[in-house]
Amino acid sequence: MRIHHLDDSLADGPLLPCFHGQPAWRYLYCTMILPLVRRGMRDIAPDLTG
């Protein structure tokens, strides 16, 4: 199975996985990810299957 994911990151930054609940999708994190990346985090937000 394949799932779509968003990986906006600095490869060497600390990893912050962003998992959503139901009935949501990774779009919830679009406003949060850029400020976190600017602080040096690596953010991965998958679209979970359900």
PQR file with spaces between the fields and no chain letter, atoms N, CA, C, O and H, PARSE charges and radii, in Angstrom:
ATOM       1  N    MET     1       0.834   -1.157    0.000 -0.4000 1.5000
ATOM       2  CA   MET     1       0.000    0.000    0.000 -0.0000 2.0000
ATOM       3  C    MET     1       0.893    1.238    0.000  0.5500 1.7000
ATOM       4  O    MET     1       1.916    1.272    0.684 -0.5500 1.4000
ATOM       5  N    ARG     2       0.511    2.231   -0.751 -0.4000 1.5000
ATOM       6  CA   ARG     2       1.227    3.507   -0.751 -0.0000 2.0000
ATOM       7  C    ARG     2       0.356    4.585   -0.140  0.5500 1.7000
ATOM       8  O    ARG     2      -0.864    4.587   -0.304 -0.5500 1.4000
ATOM       9  H    ARG     2      -0.320    2.204   -1.306  0.4000 1.0000
ATOM      10  N    ILE     3       0.993    5.493    0.562 -0.4000 1.5000
ATOM      11  CA   ILE     3       0.276    6.651    1.082 -0.0000 2.0000
ATOM      12  C    ILE     3       1.027    7.909    0.674  0.5500 1.7000
ATOM      13  O    ILE     3       2.250    7.896    0.537 -0.5500 1.4000
ATOM      14  H    ILE     3       1.984    5.492    0.695  0.4000 1.0000
ATOM      15  N    HIS     4       0.298    8.979    0.484 -0.4000 1.5000
ATOM      16  CA   HIS     4       0.911   10.264    0.160 -0.0000 2.0000
ATOM      17  C    HIS     4       1.406   10.887    1.459  0.5500 1.7000
ATOM      18  O    HIS     4       0.796   10.706    2.513 -0.5500 1.4000
ATOM      19  H    HIS     4      -0.696    8.989    0.595  0.4000 1.0000
ATOM      20  N    HIS     5       2.509   11.620    1.381 -0.4000 1.5000
ATOM      21  CA   HIS     5       3.000   12.306    2.568 -0.0000 2.0000
ATOM      22  C    HIS     5       3.660   13.615    2.173  0.5500 1.7000
ATOM      23  O    HIS     5       4.065   13.801    1.026 -0.5500 1.4000
ATOM      24  H    HIS     5       3.004   11.767    0.525  0.4000 1.0000
ATOM      25  N    LEU     6       3.761   14.503    3.121 -0.4000 1.5000
ATOM      26  CA   LEU     6       4.420   15.789    2.943 -0.0000 2.0000
ATOM      27  C    LEU     6       5.690   15.754    3.778  0.5500 1.7000
ATOM      28  O    LEU     6       5.642   15.479    4.977 -0.5500 1.4000
ATOM      29  H    LEU     6       3.432   14.352    4.053  0.4000 1.0000
ATOM      30  N    ASP     7       6.825   16.032    3.148 -0.4000 1.5000
ATOM      31  CA   ASP     7       8.110   16.025    3.858 -0.0000 2.0000
ATOM      32  C    ASP     7       8.817   17.337    3.563  0.5500 1.7000
ATOM      33  O    ASP     7       9.632   17.425    2.644 -0.5500 1.4000
ATOM      34  H    ASP     7       6.864   16.255    2.174  0.4000 1.0000
ATOM      35  N    ASP     8       8.498   18.349    4.348 -0.4000 1.5000
ATOM      36  CA   ASP     8       9.194   19.635    4.253 -0.0000 2.0000
ATOM      37  C    ASP     8      10.230   19.626    5.350  0.5500 1.7000
ATOM      38  O    ASP     8       9.902   19.591    6.536 -0.5500 1.4000
ATOM      39  H    ASP     8       7.837   18.278    5.095  0.4000 1.0000
ATOM      40  N    SER     9      11.488   19.657    4.941 -0.4000 1.5000
ATOM      41  CA   SER     9      12.450   19.406    5.987 -0.0000 2.0000
ATOM      42  C    SER     9      13.849   19.888    5.681  0.5500 1.7000
ATOM      43  O    SER     9      14.198   20.226    4.551 -0.5500 1.4000
ATOM      44  H    SER     9      11.754   19.685    3.978  0.4000 1.0000
ATOM      45  N    LEU    10      14.611   19.901    6.717 -0.4000 1.5000
ATOM      46  CA   LEU    10      16.059   19.963    6.660 -0.0000 2.0000
ATOM      47  C    LEU    10      16.489   18.549    7.027  0.5500 1.7000
ATOM      48  O    LEU    10      16.141   18.065    8.104 -0.5500 1.4000
ATOM      49  H    LEU    10      14.327   19.626    7.636  0.4000 1.0000
ATOM      50  N    ALA    11      17.218   17.891    6.180 -0.4000 1.5000
ATOM      51  CA   ALA    11      17.543   16.478    6.372 -0.0000 2.0000
ATOM      52  C    ALA    11      18.227   16.192    7.701  0.5500 1.7000
ATOM      53  O    ALA    11      18.076   15.097    8.244 -0.5500 1.4000
ATOM      54  H    ALA    11      17.500   18.284    5.304  0.4000 1.0000
ATOM      55  N    ASP    12      18.972   17.145    8.234 -0.4000 1.5000
ATOM      56  CA   ASP    12      19.702   16.887    9.473 -0.0000 2.0000
ATOM      57  C    ASP    12      18.975   17.406   10.716  0.5500 1.7000
ATOM      58  O    ASP    12      19.505   17.296   11.822 -0.5500 1.4000
ATOM      59  H    ASP    12      19.096   18.034    7.793  0.4000 1.0000
ATOM      60  N    GLY    13      17.784   17.963   10.559 -0.4000 1.5000
ATOM      61  CA   GLY    13      17.036   18.483   11.705 -0.0000 2.0000
ATOM      62  C    GLY    13      16.357   17.374   12.486  0.5500 1.7000
ATOM      63  O    GLY    13      16.206   16.265   11.974 -0.5500 1.4000
ATOM      64  H    GLY    13      17.353   18.052    9.661  0.4000 1.0000
ATOM      65  N    PRO    14      15.943   17.653   13.719 -0.5600 1.5000
ATOM      66  CA   PRO    14      15.208   16.653   14.500  0.2800 2.0000
ATOM      67  C    PRO    14      13.854   16.363   13.855  0.5500 1.7000
ATOM      68  O    PRO    14      13.193   17.272   13.353 -0.5500 1.4000
ATOM      69  N    LEU    15      13.453   15.113   13.869 -0.4000 1.5000
ATOM      70  CA   LEU    15      12.232   14.667   13.209 -0.0000 2.0000
ATOM      71  C    LEU    15      11.006   14.951   14.074  0.5500 1.7000
ATOM      72  O    LEU    15      10.999   14.675   15.274 -0.5500 1.4000
ATOM      73  H    LEU    15      13.990   14.375   14.276  0.4000 1.0000
ATOM      74  N    LEU    16       9.965   15.510   13.443 -0.4000 1.5000
ATOM      75  CA   LEU    16       8.686   15.739   14.098 -0.0000 2.0000
ATOM      76  C    LEU    16       7.589   15.155   13.212  0.5500 1.7000
ATOM      77  O    LEU    16       7.140   15.812   12.273 -0.5500 1.4000
ATOM      78  H    LEU    16       9.971   15.734   12.468  0.4000 1.0000
ATOM      79  N    PRO    17       7.149   13.914   13.502 -0.5600 1.5000
ATOM      80  CA   PRO    17       6.058   13.343   12.711  0.2800 2.0000
ATOM      81  C    PRO    17       4.737   13.995   13.109  0.5500 1.7000
ATOM      82  O    PRO    17       4.466   14.189   14.294 -0.5500 1.4000
ATOM      83  N    CYS    18       3.920   14.331   12.118 -0.4000 1.5000
ATOM      84  CA   CYS    18       2.627   14.991   12.344 -0.0000 2.0000
ATOM      85  C    CYS    18       1.518   14.055   11.886  0.5500 1.7000
ATOM      86  O    CYS    18       1.211   13.988   10.695 -0.5500 1.4000
ATOM      87  H    CYS    18       4.140   14.173   11.155  0.4000 1.0000
ATOM      88  N    PHE    19       0.915   13.334   12.825 -0.4000 1.5000
ATOM      89  CA   PHE    19      -0.164   12.395   12.497 -0.0000 2.0000
ATOM      90  C    PHE    19      -1.505   13.045   12.797  0.5500 1.7000
ATOM      91  O    PHE    19      -1.679   13.667   13.845 -0.5500 1.4000
ATOM      92  H    PHE    19       1.164   13.389   13.792  0.4000 1.0000
ATOM      93  N    HIS    20      -2.442   12.901   11.887 -0.4000 1.5000
ATOM      94  CA   HIS    20      -3.766   13.477   12.070 -0.0000 2.0000
ATOM      95  C    HIS    20      -4.741   12.433   12.586  0.5500 1.7000
ATOM      96  O    HIS    20      -4.470   11.233   12.539 -0.5500 1.4000
ATOM      97  H    HIS    20      -2.301   12.396   11.036  0.4000 1.0000
ATOM      98  N    GLY    21      -5.869   12.902   13.076 -0.4000 1.5000
ATOM      99  CA   GLY    21      -6.942   12.010   13.508 -0.0000 2.0000
ATOM     100  C    GLY    21      -7.985   11.881   12.412  0.5500 1.7000
ATOM     101  O    GLY    21      -7.807   12.395   11.309 -0.5500 1.4000
ATOM     102  H    GLY    21      -6.089   13.877   13.115  0.4000 1.0000
ATOM     103  N    GLN    22      -9.065   11.198   12.719 -0.4000 1.5000
ATOM     104  CA   GLN    22     -10.146   11.038   11.756 -0.0000 2.0000
ATOM     105  C    GLN    22     -11.198   12.077   12.058  0.5500 1.7000
ATOM     106  O    GLN    22     -11.395   12.355   13.241 -0.5500 1.4000
ATOM     107  H    GLN    22      -9.210   10.780   13.616  0.4000 1.0000
ATOM     108  N    PRO    23     -11.864   12.654   11.155 -0.5600 1.5000
ATOM     109  CA   PRO    23     -11.837   12.475    9.709  0.2800 2.0000
ATOM     110  C    PRO    23     -11.018   13.567    9.028  0.5500 1.7000
ATOM     111  O    PRO    23     -11.551   14.278    8.176 -0.5500 1.4000
ATOM     112  N    ALA    24      -9.783   13.721    9.362 -0.4000 1.5000
ATOM     113  CA   ALA    24      -8.941   14.785    8.834 -0.0000 2.0000
ATOM     114  C    ALA    24      -7.897   14.229    7.872  0.5500 1.7000
ATOM     115  O    ALA    24      -7.878   13.031    7.590 -0.5500 1.4000
ATOM     116  H    ALA    24      -9.350   13.144   10.055  0.4000 1.0000
ATOM     117  N    TRP    25      -7.027   15.107    7.371 -0.4000 1.5000
ATOM     118  CA   TRP    25      -5.932   14.703    6.509 -0.0000 2.0000
ATOM     119  C    TRP    25      -4.748   15.623    6.736  0.5500 1.7000
ATOM     120  O    TRP    25      -4.859   16.556    7.531 -0.5500 1.4000
ATOM     121  H    TRP    25      -7.042   16.080    7.600  0.4000 1.0000
ATOM     122  N    ARG    26      -3.620   15.404    6.078 -0.4000 1.5000
ATOM     123  CA   ARG    26      -2.374   16.123    6.353 -0.0000 2.0000
ATOM     124  C    ARG    26      -2.468   17.628    6.122  0.5500 1.7000
ATOM     125  O    ARG    26      -1.613   18.377    6.595 -0.5500 1.4000
ATOM     126  H    ARG    26      -3.530   14.646    5.433  0.4000 1.0000
ATOM     127  N    TYR    27      -3.488   18.081    5.407 -0.4000 1.5000
ATOM     128  CA   TYR    27      -3.645   19.511    5.133 -0.0000 2.0000
ATOM     129  C    TYR    27      -3.759   20.324    6.423  0.5500 1.7000
ATOM     130  O    TYR    27      -3.472   21.521    6.422 -0.5500 1.4000
ATOM     131  H    TYR    27      -4.183   17.473    5.023  0.4000 1.0000
ATOM     132  N    LEU    28      -4.170   19.698    7.507 -0.4000 1.5000
ATOM     133  CA   LEU    28      -4.255   20.384    8.800 -0.0000 2.0000
ATOM     134  C    LEU    28      -2.931   21.027    9.203  0.5500 1.7000
ATOM     135  O    LEU    28      -2.919   22.054    9.881 -0.5500 1.4000
ATOM     136  H    LEU    28      -4.403   18.725    7.508  0.4000 1.0000
ATOM     137  N    TYR    29      -1.832   20.434    8.793 -0.4000 1.5000
ATOM     138  CA   TYR    29      -0.508   20.885    9.230 -0.0000 2.0000
ATOM     139  C    TYR    29       0.153   21.903    8.308  0.5500 1.7000
ATOM     140  O    TYR    29       1.261   22.358    8.588 -0.5500 1.4000
ATOM     141  H    TYR    29      -1.842   19.600    8.242  0.4000 1.0000
ATOM     142  N    CYS    30      -0.511   22.264    7.216 -0.4000 1.5000
ATOM     143  CA   CYS    30       0.119   23.177    6.247 -0.0000 2.0000
ATOM     144  C    CYS    30       0.511   24.518    6.856  0.5500 1.7000
ATOM     145  O    CYS    30       1.539   25.079    6.477 -0.5500 1.4000
ATOM     146  H    CYS    30      -1.412   21.894    6.989  0.4000 1.0000
ATOM     147  N    THR    31      -0.266   25.040    7.775 -0.4000 1.5000
ATOM     148  CA   THR    31       0.089   26.325    8.389 -0.0000 2.0000
ATOM     149  C    THR    31       1.150   26.183    9.468  0.5500 1.7000
ATOM     150  O    THR    31       1.819   27.162    9.797 -0.5500 1.4000
ATOM     151  H    THR    31      -1.102   24.585    8.083  0.4000 1.0000
ATOM     152  N    MET    32       1.321   25.000   10.024 -0.4000 1.5000
ATOM     153  CA   MET    32       2.292   24.780   11.095 -0.0000 2.0000
ATOM     154  C    MET    32       3.675   24.399   10.588  0.5500 1.7000
ATOM     155  O    MET    32       4.678   24.707   11.231 -0.5500 1.4000
ATOM     156  H    MET    32       0.777   24.205    9.756  0.4000 1.0000
ATOM     157  N    ILE    33       3.736   23.732    9.443 -0.4000 1.5000
ATOM     158  CA   ILE    33       4.995   23.138    9.001 -0.0000 2.0000
ATOM     159  C    ILE    33       6.062   24.173    8.668  0.5500 1.7000
ATOM     160  O    ILE    33       7.206   24.019    9.094 -0.5500 1.4000
ATOM     161  H    ILE    33       2.921   23.481    8.921  0.4000 1.0000
ATOM     162  N    LEU    34       5.730   25.212    7.929 -0.4000 1.5000
ATOM     163  CA   LEU    34       6.745   26.195    7.538 -0.0000 2.0000
ATOM     164  C    LEU    34       7.413   26.855    8.749  0.5500 1.7000
ATOM     165  O    LEU    34       8.640   26.943    8.768 -0.5500 1.4000
ATOM     166  H    LEU    34       4.800   25.337    7.583  0.4000 1.0000
ATOM     167  N    PRO    35       6.677   27.320    9.752 -0.5600 1.5000
ATOM     168  CA   PRO    35       7.355   27.883   10.930  0.2800 2.0000
ATOM     169  C    PRO    35       8.248   26.866   11.652  0.5500 1.7000
ATOM     170  O    PRO    35       9.300   27.233   12.175 -0.5500 1.4000
ATOM     171  N    LEU    36       7.840   25.602   11.683 -0.4000 1.5000
ATOM     172  CA   LEU    36       8.667   24.582   12.329 -0.0000 2.0000
ATOM     173  C    LEU    36       9.936   24.303   11.529  0.5500 1.7000
ATOM     174  O    LEU    36      11.004   24.116   12.112 -0.5500 1.4000
ATOM     175  H    LEU    36       6.985   25.304   11.258  0.4000 1.0000
ATOM     176  N    VAL    37       9.831   24.274   10.203 -0.4000 1.5000
ATOM     177  CA   VAL    37      11.009   24.079    9.358 -0.0000 2.0000
ATOM     178  C    VAL    37      11.978   25.245    9.535  0.5500 1.7000
ATOM     179  O    VAL    37      13.193   25.047    9.565 -0.5500 1.4000
ATOM     180  H    VAL    37       8.964   24.426    9.730  0.4000 1.0000
ATOM     181  N    ARG    38      11.451   26.440    9.651 -0.4000 1.5000
ATOM     182  CA   ARG    38      12.317   27.614    9.882 -0.0000 2.0000
ATOM     183  C    ARG    38      13.065   27.518   11.202  0.5500 1.7000
ATOM     184  O    ARG    38      14.115   28.140   11.371 -0.5500 1.4000
ATOM     185  H    ARG    38      10.464   26.601    9.627  0.4000 1.0000
ATOM     186  N    ARG    39      12.534   26.748   12.132 -0.4000 1.5000
ATOM     187  CA   ARG    39      13.210   26.541   13.425 -0.0000 2.0000
ATOM     188  C    ARG    39      14.142   25.333   13.399  0.5500 1.7000
ATOM     189  O    ARG    39      14.717   24.962   14.422 -0.5500 1.4000
ATOM     190  H    ARG    39      11.681   26.243   11.995  0.4000 1.0000
ATOM     191  N    GLY    40      14.288   24.717   12.211 -0.4000 1.5000
ATOM     192  CA   GLY    40      15.248   23.629   12.066 -0.0000 2.0000
ATOM     193  C    GLY    40      14.691   22.232   12.218  0.5500 1.7000
ATOM     194  O    GLY    40      15.460   21.275   12.307 -0.5500 1.4000
ATOM     195  H    GLY    40      13.821   25.019   11.380  0.4000 1.0000
ATOM     196  N    MET    41      13.366   22.082   12.250 -0.4000 1.5000
ATOM     197  CA   MET    41      12.750   20.769   12.416 -0.0000 2.0000
ATOM     198  C    MET    41      12.562   20.085   11.067  0.5500 1.7000
ATOM     199  O    MET    41      12.478   20.745   10.031 -0.5500 1.4000
ATOM     200  H    MET    41      12.741   22.859   12.178  0.4000 1.0000
ATOM     201  N    ARG    42      12.498   18.770   11.087 -0.4000 1.5000
ATOM     202  CA   ARG    42      12.117   17.982    9.915 -0.0000 2.0000
ATOM     203  C    ARG    42      10.707   17.460   10.173  0.5500 1.7000
ATOM     204  O    ARG    42      10.490   16.686   11.105 -0.5500 1.4000
ATOM     205  H    ARG    42      12.566   18.233   11.928  0.4000 1.0000
ATOM     206  N    ASP    43       9.766   17.876    9.364 -0.4000 1.5000
ATOM     207  CA   ASP    43       8.360   17.540    9.571 -0.0000 2.0000
ATOM     208  C    ASP    43       7.864   16.617    8.475  0.5500 1.7000
ATOM     209  O    ASP    43       8.015   16.902    7.287 -0.5500 1.4000
ATOM     210  H    ASP    43       9.942   18.505    8.607  0.4000 1.0000
ATOM     211  N    ILE    44       7.273   15.514    8.886 -0.4000 1.5000
ATOM     212  CA   ILE    44       6.662   14.573    7.945 -0.0000 2.0000
ATOM     213  C    ILE    44       5.198   14.419    8.341  0.5500 1.7000
ATOM     214  O    ILE    44       4.884   14.064    9.477 -0.5500 1.4000
ATOM     215  H    ILE    44       7.151   15.282    9.851  0.4000 1.0000
ATOM     216  N    ALA    45       4.297   14.694    7.378 -0.4000 1.5000
ATOM     217  CA   ALA    45       2.860   14.591    7.624 -0.0000 2.0000
ATOM     218  C    ALA    45       2.261   13.642    6.581  0.5500 1.7000
ATOM     219  O    ALA    45       2.109   14.024    5.421 -0.5500 1.4000
ATOM     220  H    ALA    45       4.552   14.983    6.455  0.4000 1.0000
ATOM     221  N    PRO    46       1.916   12.409    6.979 -0.5600 1.5000
ATOM     222  CA   PRO    46       1.331   11.465    6.036  0.2800 2.0000
ATOM     223  C    PRO    46      -0.184   11.620    5.943  0.5500 1.7000
ATOM     224  O    PRO    46      -0.834   12.067    6.889 -0.5500 1.4000
ATOM     225  N    ASP    47      -0.738   11.246    4.790 -0.4000 1.5000
ATOM     226  CA   ASP    47      -2.183   11.080    4.650 -0.0000 2.0000
ATOM     227  C    ASP    47      -2.467    9.633    5.014  0.5500 1.7000
ATOM     228  O    ASP    47      -2.174    8.727    4.233 -0.5500 1.4000
ATOM     229  H    ASP    47      -0.210   10.883    4.022  0.4000 1.0000
ATOM     230  N    LEU    48      -3.029    9.410    6.181 -0.4000 1.5000
ATOM     231  CA   LEU    48      -3.275    8.060    6.653 -0.0000 2.0000
ATOM     232  C    LEU    48      -4.463    7.438    5.922  0.5500 1.7000
ATOM     233  O    LEU    48      -5.414    8.132    5.562 -0.5500 1.4000
ATOM     234  H    LEU    48      -3.267   10.145    6.815  0.4000 1.0000
ATOM     235  N    THR    49      -4.402    6.140    5.708 -0.4000 1.5000
ATOM     236  CA   THR    49      -5.517    5.440    5.068 -0.0000 2.0000
ATOM     237  C    THR    49      -6.594    5.172    6.101  0.5500 1.7000
ATOM     238  O    THR    49      -6.301    5.107    7.295 -0.5500 1.4000
ATOM     239  H    THR    49      -3.630    5.575    6.000  0.4000 1.0000
ATOM     240  N    GLY    50      -7.791    5.020    5.678 -0.4000 1.5000
ATOM     241  CA   GLY    50      -8.841    4.784    6.649 -0.0000 2.0000
ATOM     242  C    GLY    50     -10.030    4.285    6.036  0.5500 1.7000
ATOM     243  O    GLY    50     -11.019    4.032    6.723 -0.5500 1.4000
ATOM     244  H    GLY    50      -8.029    5.072    4.708  0.4000 1.0000
